[in-house]
Amino acid sequence: MDFSSFLTSLATSFVIFVALMLVFTWLSRKPGNHVVYFPSRILRGLDPLEGGPLSRSPLAWIRAAFAASEADIVAAAGVDTAVYLIFLSSVLGIFVMSGIILLPVLLPIAATDNSFKTAFDTNSNATFNNLDKLAMGNVHAGSSRLWAFLLANYWVSFVTFYVLWQAYKHVSDLRATARSSPAVRPEDYAVLVRDIPTDPQGQSKKEQVDSYFKALHPDSFCKSMVITDNKQANKIWEELEGYKKKLAHAEVVYTESKTTSKPEGTRPTNRIGFLGLIGAKVDTIDHCNEKINELATKLEIEQKEADKDKQQNAALVFFSNRPAAVSASQTLHAQMVDTWTVTEAPEPRQLIWENLTKKVYERQIRQYAVYGIVFLTVVFYMVPIAAVSAFTTLENLKRYLPFLKSVVDIKAVKTVLEAYLPQLALIVFLALLPALLMFLSKAEGIPSQGHVIRAASGKYFYFIVFNVFLGVTVGGTLYTSMKTIANKPKSAVNLLADSLPQNATFFVTYVALQFFVGYGLELSRLVPLIIFHLKKKFLCKTEAEVKAAWAPGDFGFATRVPKDMLIMLVVFCYSVISPIIIPFGVVYFGLGWLIARNQALDVYVPSFESYGRMWPHMHSRIVAALIIFQVLMFGYLGLKKFVYAPLMIPLIVISFVFSYACNSRFYRSFLNTPLEVAFKDTKEIPNLDSVYAAYIPPSLKPEKTENADHLEEGHTNVSKTETV
Amino acid sequence: MDFSSFLTSLATSFVIFVALMLVFTWLSRKPGNHVVYFPSRILRGLDPLEGGPLSRSPLAWIRAAFAASEADIVAAAGVDTAVYLIFLSSVLGIFVMSGIILLPVLLPIAATDNSFKTAFDTNSNATFNNLDKLAMGNVHAGSSRLWAFLLANYWVSFVTFYVLWQAYKHVSDLRATARSSPAVRPEDYAVLVRDIPTDPQGQSKKEQVDSYFKALHPDSFCKSMVITDNKQANKIWEELEGYKKKLAHAEVVYTESKTTSKPEGTRPTNRIGFLGLIGAKVDTIDHCNEKINELATKLEIEQKEADKDKQQNAALVFFSNRPAAVSASQTLHAQMVDTWTVTEAPEPRQLIWENLTKKVYERQIRQYAVYGIVFLTVVFYMVPIAAVSAFTTLENLKRYLPFLKSVVDIKAVKTVLEAYLPQLALIVFLALLPALLMFLSKAEGIPSQGHVIRAASGKYFYFIVFNVFLGVTVGGTLYTSMKTIANKPKSAVNLLADSLPQNATFFVTYVALQFFVGYGLELSRLVPLIIFHLKKKFLCKTEAEVKAAWAPGDFGFATRVPKDMLIMLVVFCYSVISPIIIPFGVVYFGLGWLIARNQALDVYVPSFESYGRMWPHMHSRIVAALIIFQVLMFGYLGLKKFVYAPLMIPLIVISFVFSYACNSRFYRSFLNTPLEVAFKDTKEIPNLDSVYAAYIPPSLKPEKTENADHLEEGHTNVSKTETV
């Protein structure tokens, strides 16, 4: 890519961004769109536009985003979102502080040397452009100017250490503060017990759990809930809910028909066969009512049966106070370590019920199997795609689907198909990848949604780094030179370092595209807007259906974080080789931070709260990116025949030590709740009924609450202990 | 080594063994030697010879050793010794069960083939002897007879899995039973708190610890003991004890002198200068009395000062009940993970006071530094020894110590020196190695003696495996072919497998020597006997001095276990290649088990109790030996051009899975006390004064007990909670 096409691409992206911003400003002021642009505010019962539409100047959202304090963010979108913003601002901070030194120092040093000119004058000018002149590639091999580049690595690294240490401390405090707030959170009073052994005395699981925990926690044990096999109940409940929705829909249609066509109205009808296409025609309202009654009875029977006969080997155990639950969750209970596994309970809405009952060895086998599959997917993902691509050609299409021949032969269609058919498999695969990774992470047997998302995000990160970063950088060369690398692992670093500078411009364009077009779309919410209006016009009849149509969803950290990580990795790796990338990184993370704040305040609603459990994950990936950068720079300095290149080695060692120190200082308080935190501000005795009720799955709700009378004992028991 | 010299060596060893056995039978019946042969019984107040000397037939000890139940062993020598016996009997069981199948099957298969005859007939007969004919080396390459040897690996492995699984379960139960006994053990009521942060409010450490733990454990916190810097107090105390002993000695000497020389007696005198050689002559009794008074006052002052001004950043915290202490020791306390590190308290006699106050990062740095030193020691230990050997030649001796010339030139002395001087460095190094490893393990900052011994034993195991086993097997070839190995790691396995069979006879002789001579010496206790009689005759005057002279010591697991491990590794590795080694292994572990039982019942007194914490360590090393064996067999079968050799790979995988499964089932209950165990049989409320007093170091004893009045509050507090 030469310089002019780079500028063209940049300008185009910028124009699109400005256009999308204008669209956003215009559309977000229309009251009919408020549910798309301010769903979070509306759900929290706030006025979408503070001070009325007139005060909403085009840049008001920027002011609002800046003005919000961290406490506002936590209140609006939870600690996880606040931590995501800290991640963005930390990376932003690293790049700003790196840029302040690197840009004014390294650019002149590179520009005033002329390695490219001398080297390429005789060959061709094609690979030499103005951007490359500002990069490290322009410095002569073995030149003492390389000292500046070596020291730049130290500067970038130490800036990173400083920022990350501060950020980890900040997040740790944020987490502690949030966790020690006096609000009653059900998960603070519960522990998850898995791998309950078969009872030799033939007690029911419920009795077994109760007697076991009552014996070991005589003062603080309150009540238990044995996990039951709810598959059947869930199925009935979902069917029931479906009919309830259908009934509401049909009733609205009937009421409307009274006003539009004839005064007595047309009763809606439907067919009860496959997909409503075949079978007998019935009156929808009558049919639904009938079904609802029938299913409600069935559900009640099933609920009773589940509670009695379908008890599984896992349970939730409730304690009368926070410290007792924290302490229990961290204490080994059984002599046989693979029984009575006790862990902190996830939030009720995070629980993945079907994973709770998986046995300990099953979980381990699943985990390793999933790791194997992910490894194969990451490394060999091109193989099946190439195979499918070889099949999905225009010729095959014509041969196997002859009826399409006339359509395909139209010239315009043919051109498009020829361009996109080979990539179809790739596009489909990339679109399905996040779902596949979520599925795989869930299949590991992880009990909480938040953990699944972290696991999926980790897998996606590996995929992106391996395939996008390494794929683009080394490109085809890597595969052909696999043999050389296998014999001489050191040459891989050299190969990578060698091909790095050639791709700087590509990545600068990539980063710019990401923030201009990506953020433009993110802020303007064009896709959700169009979908909402289509749904509203053609599908939704009831209030609930409209609400479901504008449901904002959450941030989607599983894919969002790895994408940011890729940009971060790219900017890190080029920060010294081609410092001109730094401003683009700054804009990416600056703009990202601003827009994410806006979305946190106005749009997205978190689907769960893990109190920043994502942070150690982010932290270690930033450090990993830093180390990749340092290793590449070590290789590249070596290629430049700089004899002091080994001075990079202590820096790499320091990075590992830093990572280790951070872990040993902070990590365990993310893994387990410290007793200190659990003890803070827990004066009031919670309503343990509501704690218990929070964990009842919706399909079992009416039945299980009847059991709540047991709680009274537990409760009084507690107050007795506490008054001692 | 040819067959006849092998038999000669075996016969010699056996004769020595029989002679030592006779010596033992004869000497152990003399009442004057009872303190050497039955110290453990005497210390426990039992009659040394049950049923009087006449009933003590030469083989009575064998009957007694067999008759003792596991409970007797635990009562006599603790759980650790019982676990060591389980280790011996498990390995014995593995070898017996392996031998039952391997000997009758593999020996005929090997003997009836004749690879050696055809291969070596043309060359020489030197390396071919009758033992080799019974080994796998005698089977033709690629022969289908190798199937039997392949399957033998599976048999040995599955026997090992079975025996180890049973043993782990047994040890785990033994540990749980011992730990849940109603006896009050101080360490069950205490936790060790390290890394106490600097208090911002300027409280004393004691106040800080008390307020922190009172807040987090309001019901169960009882009392704390802040670790003080006792260096000064210890020094004074030791000096004081020394003078006390000296005084007692001098008084006995004085009393004796009254009966022997003149009726008024000779008052003993000594010089107070360097080593008692120079300086003024004083009356010993007066001098000691004077010093004792002086030091007692000094100690009292120092004790007060230590308690006030020398409080360190570590403490022992006492709880009113076992489960509370267990729970606290496993719960994360502080938000900053590197502060308030809480762990289970070691036994009072295991505490290494000077390590308690080491900070968390210091401990980690020390640990890695020690690992580095050990790695270098294991791999390069020959380098300094070779250097020293090059220096300690006869010529150098004569040159630098010319006054020895006349002595050295005597022919007999010269011969001896020429033989032993070059090996002097090696002998000294090997003698000092266990002490060096203990020192290094202690330097890691480990707070408990038992843990230090495990760590030292692990290091010694690496040393022995690397240097003795690999050293002998591969010998010089390994060092010369280092380059080949670096390029082709696979060839290391081949090289090793290739040189294995040649050394079978050497190792058979080694094993036989170990059990005949080693066990003979162990049982006859000739060295301790001689030392005791010499001391008694020339040095000991007081009762206490005599008692110290026959103090039996403990088993010395730090060196004993790795030595057994080496034999085990050798027998494992040769079990299929040369099954004739199995009977020798059986005798080694059988005899070892029998003698260890005798020593446990009659001789050794354990210096601490860790309730079988050594077992996971032993278990994982047995599995490691098994895997080394499997890998070597894989290589050797490959060398034998057996195309089904890859069938060994699943076996290796199974071994890893087995190891992993054992760990996840049992290990954590060795690391932490399960709540279940802590709750068993703790009806009585312990006397917490004695628990506290048990932890007071001897040098601080009189002072600290004064503090015990605080305990009363804690105590009553407890009973209140328990009655709720």
Interface residues (C-beta under 8 A of the other chain):
Chain A: S172 D173 A176 A215 L216 D219 P323 V326 S327 A328 Q330 T331 L332 H333 A334 Q335 M336 V337 D338 W340 V360 Y361 Q364 Y660 A661 S664 R665 F666 Y667 R668 S669 N672 T673 P674 L675 E676 V677 F679 K720 T721 V724
Chain B: S172 D173 A176 A215 L216 D219 P323 V326 S327 A328 Q330 T331 L332 H333 A334 Q335 M336 V337 D338 W340 V360 Y361 Q364 Y660 A661 S664 R665 F666 Y667 R668 S669 N672 T673 P674 L675 E676 V677 F679 K720 T721 V724
